[in-house]
């Protein structure tokens, strides 16, 4: 136990980024059990350590992938720490500990003055465990860096979020204020290639190799054991990701995909669902209501543009990158579906067509509340909005 307390103290002494992620202010920190889910590498550990430093009561950080938990139960350790006066517990890598949900349930119920913040990378594994904790836990999802957060880190700024309504009503003024201060198009190009994961700060040279390694870990260590799927199915997932990375905005023919992957139609649909839950893909449907994994998505996107550059053997399709960025940024705070006309419907109210600087409004002509999200422009006009500005939504 002393060794774990030493590690905790060392963690608190480490230098942390000054910039704080968007989720920090959205979490209700008064809740006694908070779960933070997110893809590997998006910054969950940094977030909980930043919060932990602000707590003046006795607190401890425990990484549940420590070999201590191979032979020792968390519930017994917490009991000992509780007797020593600890009331705030920050539990990282929860999915690596087999008994995390049952132990937490018991500890939570028996200590009504204790607070727990739990994080983990295997979203699938943690979702399975949250069934026992559904009435007790406040669950939050941490996405990768938004374009706004990337600028804040790169330029040591504190730029605020811009709501969708403000973007639609005042995009000219908002973009003008930002383009006066930054070379926004250059920053946007960098973000599309390297900016989604905070580990880009360690250098762009190793960024893609680390991103590929992280993706392989999600497939093999998170999805594989959770679903008890075969190595052949994991290989099928990797092959599918490569196919999507090489494609224009991908409209799936599930039967043809099943043939290419040498598997059944239902297996393909199950794979797509698992990859979406693991935050490797985004699936676009005509409606978000009553969706089951057996329903074919209308379009398939990689979860973020950086993945396209890491996975593709050639330059990714620019149209795919633009749409991938829009869906990735907008879906954090809004509902995104496929409209009859245009590329995206947001909150069942606004239609968006995404394209380059020569894109016209022909495809959304006569549609109310319809807008163009245009790449490679600094400032828009009318219903033509710079695509990069949607990166300020969170």
CORMOWO-V690054 format. One record per residue. N is the residue number from 1. PHI is phi in degrees with one decimal (999 if undefined). D_FIRST is the distance of its C-alpha to the first C-alpha in Angstrom with 2 decimals. Layout:
N,PHI,D_FIRST / N,PHI,D_FIRST
This chain:
1,999,0.00 / 2,-60.4,3.81 / 3,-62.5,5.39 / 4,-65.6,5.18 / 5,-67.3,6.38 / 6,-64.6,8.72 / 7,-61.3,9.98 / 8,-60.9,10.66 / 9,-63.4,12.58 / 10,-63.5,14.35 / 11,-60.4,15.45 / 12,-68.6,16.93 / 13,-84.8,18.79 / 14,-68.1,20.43 / 15,-75.3,24.07 / 16,-115.8,24.94 / 17,-59.2,28.48 / 18,-73.3,30.61 / 19,-70.0,32.18 / 20,-113.9,30.64 / 21,-69.0,31.14 / 22,-56.2,33.68 / 23,-73.0,31.22 / 24,-53.9,29.48 / 25,-83.7,32.45 / 26,-87.5,33.05 / 27,-77.2,29.75 / 28,-86.0,29.87 / 29,-72.7,26.63 / 30,-80.1,27.41 / 31,-66.1,26.61 / 32,-81.1,23.47 / 33,-134.0,22.73 / 34,-118.5,23.74 / 35,-114.9,23.82 / 36,-115.8,24.86 / 37,-104.4,26.44 / 38,177.3,28.02 / 39,-60.7,29.06 / 40,-55.9,26.87 / 41,88.2,27.32 / 42,-86.3,28.77 / 43,110.2,26.16 / 44,-65.4,23.79 / 45,-62.7,20.69 / 46,-59.6,22.85 / 47,-60.0,24.13 / 48,-71.6,20.90 / 49,-70.0,19.67 / 50,-60.5,23.13 / 51,-67.1,22.88 / 52,-57.6,19.42 / 53,-64.0,20.91 / 54,-86.1,23.60 / 55,-89.3,21.47 / 56,-89.8,21.45 / 57,-69.4,19.28 / 58,-66.5,15.56 / 59,-142.5,14.08 / 60,-147.8,11.27 / 61,-104.4,11.96 / 62,-130.3,10.38 / 63,-94.1,12.49 / 64,-79.1,12.91 / 65,-93.3,14.58 / 66,-66.1,11.52 / 67,-64.0,11.97 / 68,-54.1,8.62 / 69,-83.0,10.80 / 70,-70.0,13.60 / 71,-119.4,12.52 / 72,-126.2,10.24 / 73,-88.1,11.73 / 74,-59.5,10.96 / 75,-59.9,12.87 / 76,-73.1,10.75 / 77,-62.9,7.54 / 78,-61.5,10.19 / 79,-59.3,11.72 / 80,-65.8,9.00 / 81,-66.3,8.85 / 82,-61.1,12.60 / 83,-63.4,13.10 / 84,-84.4,11.72 / 85,101.8,14.40 / 86,-74.4,13.10 / 87,-126.8,16.06 / 88,-117.4,16.17 / 89,-122.0,14.08 / 90,-112.8,15.17 / 91,-109.6,14.64 / 92,-101.3,16.26 / 93,53.5,17.83 / 94,-60.8,17.80 / 95,-65.3,20.57 / 96,-84.1,18.55 / 97,-112.4,16.64 / 98,-61.3,19.18 / 99,-103.2,18.36 / 100,-58.2,17.76 / 101,-73.9,20.98 / 102,-69.6,20.94 / 103,-63.5,17.39 / 104,-63.7,18.28 / 105,-58.0,21.61 / 106,-66.8,20.33 / 107,-61.6,17.71 / 108,-60.0,20.46 / 109,-69.7,23.07 / 110,-95.7,21.25 / 111,-134.3,20.04 / 112,-80.7,23.09 / 113,-114.9,21.81 / 114,-104.9,18.82 / 115,-122.5,19.45 / 116,-131.0,18.27 / 117,-116.6,19.41 / 118,-119.4,19.18 / 119,-133.8,20.68 / 120,-168.2,21.67 / 121,-92.6,24.41 / 122,-83.0,25.79 / 123,-61.3,28.05 / 124,-62.9,29.57 / 125,-63.9,26.38 / 126,-70.3,25.19 / 127,-62.8,28.71 / 128,-62.0,28.61 / 129,-75.6,25.51 / 130,-68.8,26.88 / 131,-57.0,29.57 / 132,-70.9,27.29 / 133,-111.2,26.28 / 134,-59.0,29.72 / 135,-87.1,30.57 / 136,-110.4,27.26 / 137,-98.1,26.36 / 138,-94.9,28.22 / 139,-105.8,28.43 / 140,-130.2,29.37 / 141,-116.0,30.34 / 142,-100.3,29.92 / 143,-86.8,32.83 / 144,-70.4,33.32 / 145,-65.9,35.03 / 146,-75.6,38.38 / 147,-60.7,41.22 / 148,-59.6,40.92 / 149,-66.0,37.24 / 150,-61.3,38.12 / 151,-63.1,40.84 / 152,-57.3,38.56 / 153,-73.2,36.16 / 154,-64.5,39.01 / 155,-108.7,41.10 / 156,53.0,38.52 / 157,-110.7,40.23 / 158,-136.1,39.44 / 159,-68.0,41.95 / 160,-88.1,41.97 / 161,-66.7,42.18 / 162,-122.9,45.73 / 163,-69.6,46.45 / 164,-61.5,48.57 / 165,-62.5,51.39 / 166,-69.5,51.52 / 167,-61.8,51.59 / 168,-67.3,54.46 / 169,-88.4,56.40 / 170,-131.3,55.77 / 171,-62.1,54.59 / 172,-62.0,57.32 / 173,-66.3,56.23 / 174,-64.6,52.49 / 175,-71.2,52.94 / 176,-63.4,55.41 / 177,-61.3,52.94 / 178,-80.4,50.35 / 179,-71.6,52.79 / 180,-68.7,54.20 / 181,-102.7,50.87 / 182,-131.8,49.50 / 183,-81.3,50.85 / 184,-64.8,49.59 / 185,-71.1,50.99 / 186,-67.7,49.42 / 187,-61.8,46.01 / 188,-66.3,46.52 / 189,-61.4,47.41 / 190,-63.8,44.24 / 191,-61.4,42.14 / 192,-61.1,43.77 / 193,-92.5,42.81 / 194,-133.2,39.46 / 195,-98.4,38.30 / 196,-78.4,36.47 / 197,-104.3,32.98 / 198,-60.0,31.19 / 199,-71.8,30.42 / 200,-62.5,34.14 / 201,-65.2,33.20 / 202,-82.3,32.08 / 203,125.4,35.72 / 204,-73.1,38.32 / 205,-61.0,38.93 / 206,-101.3,35.87 / 207,-61.9,35.72 / 208,-68.4,37.55 / 209,-65.5,35.82 / 210,-70.0,32.42 / 211,-65.1,33.90 / 212,-64.8,35.29 / 213,-61.9,32.03 / 214,-62.4,30.29 / 215,-63.8,33.13 / 216,-61.1,32.93 / 217,-62.4,29.21 / 218,-61.6,30.07 / 219,-65.9,32.91 / 220,-90.5,31.26 / 221,-102.9,27.60 / 222,-97.6,27.95 / 223,-73.9,31.46 / 224,-53.5,32.03 / 225,-63.9,29.30 / 226,-62.6,29.69 / 227,-95.3,33.41 / 228,52.1,33.39 / 229,-91.9,36.19 / 230,-78.2,37.83 / 231,-62.1,37.70 / 232,-61.1,41.34 / 233,-68.6,40.46 / 234,-61.5,37.83 / 235,-62.6,40.63 / 236,-61.9,42.93 / 237,-61.4,40.56 / 238,-62.3,40.58 / 239,-64.4,44.36 / 240,-63.0,44.75 / 241,-60.9,42.78 / 242,-65.0,45.05 / 243,-58.6,48.14 / 244,-67.2,47.12 / 245,-65.4,46.30 / 246,-90.4,49.82 / 247,-98.1,51.57 / 248,-72.6,53.35 / 249,-42.4,51.94 / 250,-89.1,51.26 / 251,-98.8,53.18 / 252,-77.5,52.00 / 253,-105.0,54.39 / 254,-63.2,51.97 / 255,-64.2,54.41 / 256,-67.7,54.89 / 257,-61.9,51.16 / 258,-60.5,50.69 / 259,-66.2,53.43 / 260,-63.2,51.92 / 261,-89.3,48.48 / 262,56.5,50.10 / 263,-146.9,48.45 / 264,-85.8,49.49 / 265,-59.2,50.13 / 266,-64.8,47.47 / 267,-66.2,44.88 / 268,-60.3,45.76 / 269,-64.3,45.36 / 270,-66.1,42.00 / 271,-60.4,40.85 / 272,-59.4,42.06 / 273,-63.5,40.19 / 274,-64.6,36.88 / 275,-67.9,37.38 / 276,-70.7,38.08 / 277,-61.5,34.98 / 278,-83.0,32.91 / 279,62.1,34.67 / 280,-109.2,36.63 / 281,-122.8,40.00 / 282,-118.4,41.80 / 283,-107.9,44.42 / 284,-106.6,47.41 / 285,-117.6,49.25 / 286,-73.7,52.36 / 287,-146.3,50.42 / 288,-97.8,46.78 / 289,-93.0,47.67 / 290,67.6,47.30 / 291,-79.5,45.97 / 292,-121.0,44.78 / 293,-66.9,43.74 / 294,-81.9,47.16 / 295,-90.6,48.92 / 296,-71.7,49.93 / 297,-71.9,48.91 / 298,-79.1,51.80 / 299,-142.7,50.08 / 300,-124.4,46.95 / 301,-126.2,45.20 / 302,-63.0,42.26 / 303,-65.8,39.55 / 304,-151.5,40.17 / 305,-62.5,42.74 / 306,-57.6,40.38 / 307,-61.7,39.92 / 308,-62.6,43.70 / 309,-69.2,43.81 / 310,-74.6,40.93 / 311,-91.0,42.35 / 312,-80.2,46.09 / 313,-84.9,48.06 / 314,-131.6,50.63 / 315,-63.1,50.85 / 316,-61.1,49.62 / 317,-63.0,52.29 / 318,-66.6,52.56 / 319,-63.8,53.50 / 320,-64.2,50.42 / 321,-60.7,48.21 / 322,-62.4,49.81 / 323,-68.9,49.39 / 324,-59.9,45.81 / 325,-61.3,44.99 / 326,-59.1,46.80 / 327,-64.7,45.12 / 328,-59.0,41.65 / 329,-80.2,41.98 / 330,-76.6,44.00 / 331,-68.6,42.11 / 332,-62.2,39.00 / 333,-117.9,40.92 / 334,-138.4,44.06 / 335,-87.6,45.43 / 336,-119.7,47.14 / 337,-135.3,49.73 / 338,-95.3,52.77 / 339,-85.7,56.10 / 340,-68.0,59.56 / 341,-127.7,60.48 / 342,96.2,58.21 / 343,-91.9,54.77 / 344,-140.1,52.42 / 345,-110.6,52.70 / 346,-114.3,50.21 / 347,56.5,49.64 / 348,54.8,52.86 / 349,-133.5,54.74 / 350,-115.6,54.84 / 351,-107.6,56.02 / 352,-128.4,55.04 / 353,-113.0,56.69 / 354,-109.2,54.78 / 355,-171.8,56.61 / 356,-88.1,57.75 / 357,-62.3,60.08 / 358,-94.3,63.19 / 359,-66.0,61.92 / 360,-103.7,64.45 / 361,-91.4,64.12 / 362,-57.6,66.47 / 363,-71.8,63.92 / 364,-117.8,62.98 / 365,-57.6,66.52 / 366,81.7,67.34 / 367,-89.7,63.83 / 368,-67.6,62.72 / 369,53.7,59.50 / 370,-110.5,59.38 / 371,-138.2,57.93 / 372,-104.4,57.63 / 373,-102.8,54.37 / 374,-108.4,55.79 / 375,-82.8,54.06 / 376,65.8,55.21 / 377,-124.5,56.66 / 378,-83.1,55.42 / 379,-133.6,57.17 / 380,-103.0,58.68 / 381,-156.2,61.51 / 382,58.4,62.44 / 383,-94.9,60.37 / 384,-99.3,59.29 / 385,-114.4,55.69 / 386,-59.3,53.79 / 387,-59.6,51.20 / 388,-60.4,48.55 / 389,-65.4,48.70 / 390,-69.7,46.96 / 391,-78.4,43.86 / 392,-104.7,43.62 / 393,-70.3,43.04 / 394,-139.6,39.26
